[in-house]
Amino acid sequence: MSGAVEYFQYVLAPQMLIGLVLGVAVILVALGLTIIFGLLDVINMSHGEFYALGAFIAVALGTIGLPFWLLLILVPLVMLPVGYIVERGLIQRVFHTGERHVTTLLLTFGLGLVLEDTFGLVFGPNPYKPDIPIAGGVEAFGIFLPSYRLFLIVIGGAIIAAVAFMVYRTRLGAMVRAAAYDRHMAASLGVPVQHVYAGAFAFGVALAGLAGVLLAPIYSVFPTMGRDFILIAFTVVIVGGMGSIAGVVVAGLLLTQVQAIVSLYISPVWSDPIVFGIMVAMLMVRPQGLFGRLGHG
Amino acid sequence: MRASHVLVGILVTASLIFAAVGAAMNDTFYLRLATEALIYAGLALSVDILLGYTGLLSLGQALFFGMGAYLSALVLMIVPSFWAAFAATAIVSAIAGLVGGFIVNRVRGAYFALITFGMAQIAAKVVYNTRALGASDGLIGVPVININLGIASISSASPAAFFIFVLSLIVIFYVLSAYLLDTPFGRLLIALRANENRVQFLGYRTMTARLAAYVIAAMIAALSGALYPMLRGFVSPELLFFATSGNAVITVVTGGAGTLVGALYGSLLLTLLKSVVGSYTEHHLIVIGLLFMGAVVFLPKGLMGVVRPAIERMLARETKP
């Protein structure tokens, strides 16, 4: 009996906790992605690069001596106008073409390339590793967890709850959902649809930037950091249902646990193919994902 | 005479002159680079059949390209025969295209793009981690082969001869695709792009047409990939990565989607740009990315959208004096 408890304590539980931290991180990135898709019907291929942009801004501002806690607020605020300009200046240009999915996907893909190479140009190819803002660890029930990761789980949960509250319980969120459901009807009722679109894009991008700041101390900062992360974020959005906030949370927790368990029992090498396999299977069987779209119930 | 055919004629003539000059100057580097550009042009051609005609954006065409390259390398290492490698690739890619087609054609639009992307990622990760396929190192030591053409024999080690051989194959792929897209089947594909629901009401089975387009594209991508180990003597997992698929999409969109010939010019343009910009800075992606974004926003028909109408006007002037 004690063998089973020890196994749980030293093998299974730490692995699942690592999975949970990754899950919260993935959800933070995927939230912006799903809001942008749910409202604008745009697949933002440059989302991973906005995540990296947030991390790089944090690194740059960190070197001039700004504390981490200030960056946590400052970086998303800096990202908001960036996202707003990208939506108004770039995405709107191809938004009204017949094949919106394809053209916006291509445009944001190009933007991602440019951003990624710019990071390499400005910051060089070597990774930066910001200091962990909270040192030490916590031990509960014999399971050890670094304090910063615990903080990440707590603040990640708070951010997710705050976003869900904003979308489903505020007047602003109601406007967003109305515009997602029927943009013409929303516009005729006086919702400034253009600004809601650009604002939602900016909001999604700012969330990605916030995730970049939060995760930089753990996963370190380098130009292609967005690329590895965006794959799993896309998978989460697809499995959860494009545009669904609940879907992102459920799928994010589920898939990262699958990854953690697969790494433990089969091999870390197989965790990615299996997770992508789940995505492909989901697209085949139920392309709309686990939950419905934003604004559709 | 169509403007696209004139453009292909110009391309072939220029390539032959280039090969002659290259051979006279005993050049290897530029001839090999141009051969690689042509091989990637074949991949881009397959993307254009899907994107430009059928309206399906494949973000995972590297799956078939890389599969062809690995298969060809494996066959060549056992039997150093071009035709054995070519036939094996053709058969396997047709089957893989059919199986893959059944999976991906269940969905449309953005979901199609993402499912092709996901499938290619799975394949890339599996190959990357399979020891038998060389894992992250890829397969090295693919032998030099002599391609027996009945009347003559071409060595893959001869840069000029192999360049002309690859050129002829890619032009054959182009001619076959252009012919096919001109038949009623091709019209059906174009109709699918315009409005798939209406095509169904006209009594056509859209699934069959989409599947056929997917299999043809898979075969062209795989057969182009099969040429890669003959040129470079190795294959690496990078051939399966998203960068390869992404580059093919950039090539098609910059060259001009839905023109076929745009894929050929796009590939040459991009390779040229990479080597020119690459000689000044390693950050050529900024330039290519900006060019690509510019093409998406300002030139929906790409480079060919500008060049082809000019040629068409010239041709029209000649026919009515």
Chai-1 contact restraints between the chains, C-beta under 6 A:
chainA,res_idxA,chainB,res_idxB,connection_type,confidence,min_distance_angstrom,max_distance_angstrom,comment,restraint_id
A,I43,B,A110,contact,1.0,0.0,6.0,A-B,restraint_1
A,R93,B,V297,contact,1.0,0.0,6.0,A-B,restraint_2
A,H101,B,G109,contact,1.0,0.0,6.0,A-B,restraint_3
A,H101,B,A110,contact,1.0,0.0,6.0,A-B,restraint_4
A,V102,B,L57,contact,1.0,0.0,6.0,A-B,restraint_5
A,L106,B,V253,contact,1.0,0.0,6.0,A-B,restraint_6
A,L106,B,V296,contact,1.0,0.0,6.0,A-B,restraint_7
A,L107,B,M293,contact,1.0,0.0,6.0,A-B,restraint_8
A,L107,B,V296,contact,1.0,0.0,6.0,A-B,restraint_9
A,G110,B,G289,contact,1.0,0.0,6.0,A-B,restraint_10
A,G110,B,F292,contact,1.0,0.0,6.0,A-B,restraint_11
A,G110,B,M293,contact,1.0,0.0,6.0,A-B,restraint_12
A,L113,B,L285,contact,1.0,0.0,6.0,A-B,restraint_13
A,L113,B,G289,contact,1.0,0.0,6.0,A-B,restraint_14
A,V114,B,I286,contact,1.0,0.0,6.0,A-B,restraint_15
A,V114,B,G289,contact,1.0,0.0,6.0,A-B,restraint_16
A,V114,B,L290,contact,1.0,0.0,6.0,A-B,restraint_17
A,D117,B,H283,contact,1.0,0.0,6.0,A-B,restraint_18
A,D117,B,L285,contact,1.0,0.0,6.0,A-B,restraint_19
A,D117,B,I286,contact,1.0,0.0,6.0,A-B,restraint_20
A,L121,B,H283,contact,1.0,0.0,6.0,A-B,restraint_21
A,V269,B,N129,contact,1.0,0.0,6.0,A-B,restraint_22
A,D272,B,K125,contact,1.0,0.0,6.0,A-B,restraint_23
A,P273,B,I122,contact,1.0,0.0,6.0,A-B,restraint_24
A,P273,B,K125,contact,1.0,0.0,6.0,A-B,restraint_25
A,P273,B,V126,contact,1.0,0.0,6.0,A-B,restraint_26
A,F276,B,G118,contact,1.0,0.0,6.0,A-B,restraint_27
A,F276,B,Q121,contact,1.0,0.0,6.0,A-B,restraint_28
A,F276,B,I122,contact,1.0,0.0,6.0,A-B,restraint_29
A,M279,B,G118,contact,1.0,0.0,6.0,A-B,restraint_30
A,V280,B,I115,contact,1.0,0.0,6.0,A-B,restraint_31
A,V280,B,G118,contact,1.0,0.0,6.0,A-B,restraint_32
A,V280,B,M119,contact,1.0,0.0,6.0,A-B,restraint_33
A,L283,B,V107,contact,1.0,0.0,6.0,A-B,restraint_34
A,L283,B,Y111,contact,1.0,0.0,6.0,A-B,restraint_35
A,L283,B,I115,contact,1.0,0.0,6.0,A-B,restraint_36
A,M284,B,I103,contact,1.0,0.0,6.0,A-B,restraint_37
A,M284,B,R106,contact,1.0,0.0,6.0,A-B,restraint_38
A,P287,B,V107,contact,1.0,0.0,6.0,A-B,restraint_39
A,P287,B,Y111,contact,1.0,0.0,6.0,A-B,restraint_40
